[in-house]
Amino acid sequence: MTRDIPVGDDLVQLRAGGVGLVLDLSGGTLPRVLHWGTDLGPLDAAELRALRTALRPQPIGNSVDGHVEVSVLPEQSAGWLGTPGLIGNRAGADFSTAFAVRDVTLRPDGDGGRLVVRAADDTAALGLVLTVELTPSGLLRQRAEITNRGATPFAVDALDVALPVPQEAVELLDFTGRWLRERSPQRAPWNHGRHVRENRRGRTGFDSAFLLAAGTAGFGNRGGRIWAVHTAWSGNHRTAAERSYHGVPLLTSGELLLSGEVVLAPGESYGSPWQYGSFGTGLDEVSARFHRYLRSRPGHPSSPRPVVVNTWEAVYFDQDLPRLRALADAAAEVGAERFVLDDGWFGSRRDDRRGLGDWHVSEEVWPDGLTPLIEHVTGLGMRFGIWVEPEMVNEDSDLARAHPDWIMAPTGRLPRPSRSQQVLDLANPEAFAHVLERLDALLSDNDVSYLKWDHNRDLVEAGRPGPGRAGVHEQTLAAYRLMDELKRRHPGLEIESCSSGGARVDLEVLEHTDRVWTSDCIDALERQDIQRWTSALIPLELVAAHVGPTTAHTTHRTIPLDFRAGTALFGHFGVEWDLTEATPAERARLREWVSLYREVRELLHSGTAVHADHHDPSHRVHGVVAQDGSDALFAVVASGTSPDCPTGPVRLPGLLPGTSYRVRPQPPGDVPDGPAHAQGLALPWWTPQGATLPGRVLGEVGVQAPVLFPERLVLIRATAG
């Protein structure tokens, strides 16, 4: 049920998941956030008015007369002299707006709700729709849409929505990264000025902010008050934290529009990406709101996430039927449930310099087509998947030679190649139809239920051939449409978002895909960080986590199997390893880990992810606790040597304080591999019987950890009763 709210002296309170949001719509101007944080409980109209009065600041000198009103779309006309939410012009005019609210619709559902505000600036001839929603998990999301109601074009340079946070938020956390080292955290004090993270890569990017969190000093996994935002967009985007003497710290975000990219003709509209905001005490609570929201979506993967074997690091481009049949046999032996054929199956694609875009099965490599391999794989009880990169093209390809006009470029020249690739202009209806037909035929002619969808280059000088204007915005939307149409035509199809590893991970691409390839780096020590921070935003069932070979291809680090498998366990488990070269003992041990994954994947993929604030940086403790608190699985991970021996107790967070738990080692990684064990020195409680303690004791005091060699881990199971 929705209800209209009279424009005027209005306050709206939304509550869900322990979070409260109070919006001030008085005066007929755009909504301002009075409170976003802990649920204040139900407040009546008089209490809401009193809250507004109590929070209204004194007017400040050397500014506009009266109060400075900072809305979720900040305007200079309201006295805000920071960055405005809408930046644009009509042939130089109408550069500043003063929107007046025309109508407000509220859809409360008892657990959150959605507010839609329609406004207009008649002088600038612009219409505006603001949507603000609080989901049942307590996740806040909002977006803006601008419409040109004038008779001449209006150029949009930016449309960024904003969330104010309290002044106690004095520290920032966001992320940087590169190929093989995605989502590397960085912290800084939040000083006056504008902390801006811009991405111009045409994809989410290795070095995007990913999640921009502002919190109280020293906030951690389990403590500190935190307000965080995510920009849900897979093209160019901007995320910023702005602070000034006005005393209204803002977290803002939106699409980064290239010059001239969006010019609205009369009657046309442009909508910003969704901005997601999460409040919590500690990063675990911030993440849990994102996870619960994603899991509540109708299209979220609901079946058990199958064990995946991918062929890339096993064979690279050296594909042939006997070799891949043998790999499939080994995959089935360890318990794999999905077999994915990677790059090299099509056209002239024997290396990464040619053939991309020619989406027909190579007669040279597969003279009888893919059917013999697919039938062998499915006969072993596994599902079959295949790699594609539909948005790209090699210059040395039949497609590029036939349609050079389908390649994105500025007027008169091609961009510099990357990986010998250019970008195919999917906003061109003919190019879109061609790629759709080729992929549709691939899926129709073969028993393929899974696409590993790659995107291996940045969109450098990505212009629309013909008009010559920047085309990243249209290209991003076209990629989403292509994914959606293939899923519509092939019910049950799953798509993995891959982009040179983990360069396309965001909440909008996950509206169209079912899993993200986290990184091309399968080194388990590097993956401990990469997977941890990827899961700060998305739940473990969407995080591809694979067991690599003994010596990692990307770092040449040699790592024991238990550490590799124990790292991959906390995600969507898979294997990226030539299993035909593994010893019988290695395959038997890997099968034990696969069996454990199958046993605990329901727990891992529905429970709450937790991370202890451990005192020793050489060790970390993370795990998953069932939603009802009845079961939990923790990993104690040694990334290096500790200055202490023994290393001291580890806390097990997230358990029910008043419930008694039996804690014990969890096989197969149940033998502490460290100096104490090597000397025959036992840890007293480290037995199948374990120890029984209340959850509050395990969370506050913990249990003594085994002494481990570096790059080792052990698992601890905690069950109630």
N, C-alpha and C positions, 0 to 999 in steps of 0.2 A: 504494500500500500504506500502511496506517495501522498504528500500534502504540500500545498503551496503555502509559503510564508510571506506575509505582507511585507513589502519593502518599507524599511524605516528603522525603528528602534528594536532590533532583533538580536538575540544571542542564541547560538545553537551548541548543544553539548552532545557529543558522541562518546560512547564507552564500549570497549571490547577488549577481552584478553588481558585485563589489568592495566590497560592504557586509557587515558582520557584525552579528549580533544575538545577545546572550547573555542568557538569562532565568533567574532564580533562583526555583525553586518549592519550596524547602526549607521544612520546618516545616508543610506543609499549608495555608499561607495563600496569598493571591492572588499572581500572578507579579510579580516586580520586574525591571526592566531593569538589568542590570549593565553592559552595553555596547551602544551603538548608534552605529556609525560605520564606520571603515575595517575591512575584513575582516582579522581577526587570523590567518587561516590555520586549519587544523584543529587543535583542541585535544582531547587525551584527557581522560578523567574526572579524573585527578589534576591536570592543568593547569587545568581549569575550577574545581576546588575551591580550588586555590592562588590563582587569580584572585579568587575570591569572598573569600577570607581577606585578600588584599592590598588589596582595595577597601573592606573593612568599616571604617567610621569609628569613632572613639571615641564612647562615650556622652557626651551633652552635659548640662550642668547645667540646672536649671529646666525640665525636660521629663519625660517618662515615664522610669521606670527601664529600663535596657537600651537597645537600639537602636530608632530610629525607622524602621519599614519603610514605604516609599512604593511602592505597587503601581501598576499601570496603571489601577486604579480606587481612588484613595486613600481610606483610611478613618481616621477619628479613633481608632477602637479600636486601630489599629496605632501610634498615637503621632503621626500627622500632624495638625498644627493649622492647616494651610492649608485650602483649599476642598475638601470631600469630593467624591468622584466621584458618589455617589448622594445626592440630597437628596429626602426624602419622609417620609411618616408614615402611620400607621394611626389615624385619629381622634386625632392628637397623640402617640401612642405609636410605638415602633419607629422613632424618628427617626435612630438610629445603628446601623450594622451591624457584624458581625464574621463575615465569610464564611469558611467552611472548605472547602477543595477536596475534592470527592468523587471525581472522576476526571479524567484528563488524556489526551488523544489527540493524537498527533503524526503528521502526514503529511509526511514528508520526501520530496522528489522529486529530490534531487541538486543542485538549483539553487533554493534557497529552501525553502519549505514552509509548512505551516499547523499551528498549535497551537490546540486547543480545550480550554478549561478549564471544567469544570462544578463549581459551588460552591453552598453553601447556608448560610443562617443560620436554624437551626431555631427559635430564639427569636423572631425577627422574621417567621418563616414566609415566607421569600423564597428563590427560586432564582435563580441567576445563570449565564449562559453568556458567557464571554469568548473571542473569536476573534482571534488574532494571526497575521498572515500576512506573509511576506517573499516578494515576487514575483521572477521571474527577472531583472527589470531592477534589482533592489535597492531597490524601493519597498516601504516598510513600511505595512501598513494594519491597523486593528483596530476592533472594535466590541463593545458589550456588550448583552446582553438580560436583562431582569429579569422574573421570573414571580411572581405572587402565589399562594402556596400556603396562605394563611390562609383563614379563613371570613368575613372582613369585607373591605371595599374598602381598597386601598392607593393613596394619592395620590402620584404621581411628579412632583416639581417640577424635577428635573434628573438626567440620567444622562450624565456627561461622562467620557470616557477621557483618559488622560494619557500623555505621553512625556517622561521625564527627559532632559535634555541636560547636557553637561559645563559646569562653571563658567567655562570660557574663553569661552563664548558670552555676550558682554557688549553686543551691539548688536542691535536689532530693526529689521526691515523689514516693513511691511505696507502696505495700500492704503486709500485713500479715493476719493472721486469724486462725481460728480453726472451728471445728464443732459447729454450731449454731452461729458463729460470723465471717462469711466469709467477705473478702475484707475490712479489717480494715486499714485505711491509716496511713502511717508513713512518717515523713519528717526528712531530715538531710542535713547539709551543704555538698557540693560536694568538698571534699578535695583531695589532691594528694593520689594516691593509687587506688585500685580496689575494688569497691563496687559490690559484687557478690551475686546473689540470685540463689541458686541451688535447684532444685526439684528432689528428687529421689523416689517419691511415685508411679510412674507408671501411674499416672493420673495428670491432671492439678494441683490439690492440693488446699487445703484450704489456705495454706500459701505461694502460689506462688507470684511472683512480680506482676503478672496480667498486670499492665501497669507501666512502668518505665518512669517517666517524669523528665526532667531536665529543669530548668527555671531560669529566673532572680529572684533576691531576693524578697521573699514575694509574688510570683505569686499566683493568686487566680482564682475564677470562671470566672471573667470578665476582668481581667487585668494581665499583665506580659507576656513576650515572653516565649513560652514553646515548647520543642521538646520532643516527647514521642515515645516509641517503645513498641510493643507487640510481644511476641513469639507465633506463631500460631501452637501449638502442644499439644496433649493431653497426651503424655507420659512424660518421664523425660526431663527436659529442663534447660537451663542456660541463665540468663539475667544479664548483667553487665554494670556498668559505670566505665570507666577507665580514669584516669587523671594523667599526669606526666609533668615534666618540658619541654617536647617536645612541649607543647602548642597545642596539638591536642586532646581535650577531645572526647572520643568515647563512644557510646552506642552500645553494641554488644549483640548478642543472637544466640542461636542454640539449637540443641538437646544435652542433656547430655547423652553421650554414656558410658555404663558400660564397664568394662575391657573385651576386646575381643569380644564385641558385634557386631561390623562391621569390618569384614576382607574381603576385596575385592579380589576375584579371578581374574585372567587375563580376561579383557573385562567387568568386572562388574562395576556398578556405584552406588554411594550413593548421595542422594540429601538432603540438609538441609531443615528444615521447612521454611516457609515464615516468614520473619521479616517485620512487618508493622511499619511505622513511620508516625507520625502526627505532624504537626507544627501549632501553632495558638497563637493568643493573648487571653489568658485566657483558662481555662480548658474546658469551654463550646464550644469554637471553635475547640479545639483538638478533643473533643467527636463528634462534628457534622460531622467531616470528616469521622470518622469511621461509623457513622450512615448512612450518605448518600451513602457511598460505599456499605454497607450491603444491603441497600434498593434497590440498582441498580442491584443486582445479579438476574439472570433469575429465580433461584429457591427460592427467598425470599418469605415468605408467603404473599399472595396478598389478600386473602379473609378476611373479618372481623374476628378478633380473638375472638372465642366463649367464653362465660362465662363457666368456668369449675367448676364442683363439684367433688372433690376427696374423696374417702372413708376412707383414712388411719386413720386420727385422730377421725373419727366418729365411726369406728368399730374395728380398728386394725385387729387382726387375727380372730375375732369372726364374721365370715361370715355365713349368712343364707338367704334364699330367702325372707321370709316375712320382715325381718328387712331391707334388702336392697331395696325391693320394696317401703317400707314406706319412706326410705331416698330419693329414686328417686322421689316419689310424692312431697316431700317437696322441692327438688331441682327444679322441674318443676314449683312449686308454686312461687318461688322467681325469676324465669326467666332464669335458667341455660340452657345451650345449648349443653354441653358435660358432660357425667357422666363417671368417671374413677374408675374402680375396682382395688384396690391396692393389695398388697401382701397377700397371703393366699388362693388362688383359686386352687392351683395345688398340685398334689402328696400328700405326707404326711405332707405338710407344714402347721402345726398348730401353729408353733412358728418359731423363726429365727435360730434354731439349726439343722433343718433337712429338707430334701426334695428339697433343692435348686438344680436345674439342671434337675428335673423330670418334663418336660414341657408337662404334660397331665392333663386335667381337673380332679380334685379330685371327685371320685364317692362318697366318704363319705360326702363331703359338698354339692356337686352338682349332685345328683343321676340322674337328667334329663339333665345334661349338663348345659352350660351357656345360652342356648337358651331362657328359660323362663324369666331370668332377662334381657337379651338383648332385647327381644321383648317388654317387659314392658317399658324399657328405650326408645327405639326408638318409641314406640307407644305414648309416651309423647312428642315427637318432639325433643328429644335429640340424639346426636351421642354417641357411646359407645367406651370407651378406656380401656386399661388394662395394669397392671404393669408386667414387666419382668426384669430379671437380667441375661442376657445370658452369660456373661463373667465369672460367678462365679459358685461354686458348694459347697454344704455341704459335708463333709466327710460322714455324715449319709444320704446317698441318694443312690438310685438304680444306678444312673449314675457313681458315684464315686466307688461303689463296682464293677461295671462291667468293668470300664476303669480307674483304678488307674494310668495307664500310660499316661492319658490325663491331669494330674494335673501338673502345673508348679512347678518345684522344682530344687534345685541344686542336683548334683549327690549323691544318697545314702540316702536322708532323705527328709521329707516334711518340708516346712517352718512352723513357728509357726502359728496356725490358728488365724484369726481375725473374730469376729462375727460367730465363728464356720465355717468359710468359707475358701476355697482355690480358686485358680485361674485356670480356664479351659484354656488349651493351644489351643487357636483358630488358631495359626499358623500351627497346626497339621491338615492336610487336612481332616482326618477322623472325628476329633472333630468338625471342622468347618462345614462339611457336615451334621453331626448329628444335631447340633444346628439349622442350617438353615432349615433342614427338619421339625423339631419340631415347629419352629416359623412360617414357611410357612403354615403348617397344621393348626395351631391356627388361622391364619388370613384367610385361605381359608374356614375353616369350620364354622367360626363365623363372624357376621357382626361387625367387629372391624376395626376402621379407625385410631386408635391412640395408640401408645405404649409409656408408661412411662418407659424409659429404664434406669435402675439403675446400680450402680457400687459401691458396698458398702465396699470395702477394698482396702488398698494400695497393690501394687505389691511388696511384701517382698520376697527377694531371688527368683525372678521370672526367673528360668532357664528353658531352653527347655529340656524336658525329651528326653533321647537318646543322643543327642550331648552334653548336659550338659552346654552349654554356656548361657549367659544372653540373655533373649528374650523379653525385654520390647519393643524394637523397632518393632519387627515383630508382637507382640501382638497388639500394637496400630494400625498398618496398617490393621491387620486382623479384628479388631473391625469396622474400617471404611468400609471395604469391606462388612462385614455382613450387616451393616445398608444399604449400597447402593444397595445390591442385593435384600433385602426385599422390598425396595422402588421400584426397577425396576419391581419386580413381582407383586406388589400391588400398582398401580398408585393411587395417592391421599393419601397414608398412611403418617401420620405425626408422628414424633418421638420427644419426650422430653428427653433432656440430663439431667439425675439426677445422683448424685454420693454422697451418704450420705448427701444429700442436694446439696450445690453448689460447689462441688469439681471437676467438669469437665465443666468449662466454659472457652472457648477459641475460637478463630476465625476458627480454623481448624475443631473442632467438629461441629461447626455451618455450615460447608459445607455439613454435612451429617444429620443434625437434624433441628428442626423447632422451638425450644423453650428450655430454660434452667430452671431447678428447682433451684431457687435462694438460698434457705436455708431451712433446716428442722425447723428452728425457725420461727414460724408464729406470734410471739410477734410483734405487730405493731411498738412499740417504737424501738426495735432492727432493724426491717425491714426498718425504715426510713434511717438508715445508709447503711444497706446491699444493698438495692435497689438503693440508690443514687450512690454508687460506682460501682455496677454492670453496671449501665447505663452509667458510664463513658466510657465504651467500646462498649456496644451493645444497640440498641434502645429499647424503652419500649415495643414494641409488642413481643419481644423475652424474656422479663423478667417476669417469673411467679410470680404473686403477689396475695396472697390469703387472704381472711378474715378468721381469726381463731375464736375460741370460746371466750367467755367473759373472762375467765381466761386461759391464755396461758399454754399449756401443758409443754413447755420446760422451762419456767421461773417462772410460777405461778403468773405472774403479771396480775391484773384485769384492763381491758381497755375498755372504752366506745365504742359502736358499730360505731358511726360516725368516731372516730379516726381510728378504724380498717379498715373500708370500705374506708375512704378517703385516707389512705395509700395504699391500694390495687388498688385504682383507677388508679394510675400512673404506669401501667404495663399491663401485660396480666391478666385480672381480673379473680379471681376464689374464691372458698370457700373450706375451710378445717375445717369443723365444723359439728357436729351432729345436723342437722337442725330439726330433729324430737324432740329434746329437747328444741329448741328455742321457745319462747312465740309467740303467734300470733302477738303481737306488734313488736317484733324483726324481724319476717319474713316480715311483712309489710314494716318496715323501710329498711331492706336489699333489698327488691324489688325496693324501690325508688332508692337506690344506683345502682342496676343493670340497671335500666332504664336510669340513668344518664350515666353510662358507655357505654351503647349501643348508646346513643346520641352523646357522645364525642369521641368514640374510633377512629373514622377516624382522628380527630384532633390530638389525643394523639399519634397515630401510624404513622403519616406522618409528623407532625410538628417538630420544633426544640426545644429540651429540653434546658431550661435555669435555672440558679441558681444565685440568688443575693448574693453578698458579704455583708452579713448583719453584723452590728456592734455588735449585742447582741448574744452571743453563745447559749443562751437559746431558741432562735427562729431561724427559717430558712424560706426562701422563695424560692420556686421552681415552675416551670410550664412548659408549652408547648405553643409555638407560631406557628400559621399556617405558611406554607411556603410563602404565599403571604401577611402575616401580617394582615389579615382581622379579625382574631379571636385568642383568647388566654385564657387559663385557668391556674390560679395560686393557690397554696396552701400556706397558712400561718400556720406554725406548731410550737406549743409550746412544747418543750421537757422537760422544767423545768420552774422554776420561774425566773423572771427577776429582776435585782436590781432596775429597773425603773418602775413606774406606773403612767401614761400610758407608754407603751414601745416605743413609737415614730413611725415615719413613716416607711413604708416598700417600697423599690423601686421595680418596676415591669420591669425587664430587657427584652430586645429583641424586643420591639415594634418599629414600624416605627416612626422615630423622627418627621416627618412632618405630620403624620396622627392623626386625632382626634379620641379618644376612649371613649366609655361609659363604665365605670367600675361600677360593682354592685355585691352584694352577689350572689353566685350561690347555689341554693338549691340542695340537701337536707341539706347540712351542713351550713345553712345560719343564724343560731342564735348564736351569740357569747356566749359561755358558760364560763363565767368568773365573777369575783367579781363585775365589774361595771354593767354588765347585771343583776346580782342577786340583786343589789341595785336599779334597775330600771333606770340606767343611760344610755341613748342611745348614740350611735356614730352617729353624725349628718348625714354623707353621707351614712350610712349603711341602705339603703332603696332600694326597687325594682327599683326606678328611678336612684339611684346611683349618679355619678358625671361624667362630661365630661371634659377631659383634653387631650392635645397633648401627643403623645408618648414620646417626649423628656422630658417633665415634669414628666411623670410617671416613666421614667427610671432614671432621675437625682434627683428628689425630692421625688416622691412617694406619698402614701396616708397613713393617720393615720391607724394603725392596731388596731383591737379590742384587749381589754385586756382579755387574755385567762387563764384559769386554765392550769396547766401542763397536758400533754398528751391529748391535744385538738387541733383541727385544723379547719380552715374555708377555703372556696373556694371563689376566686374572678374571675369573668368573665370579659374580656375586648373585646369589639367588635368595629370595625371601623365604622365610619359614624354616 
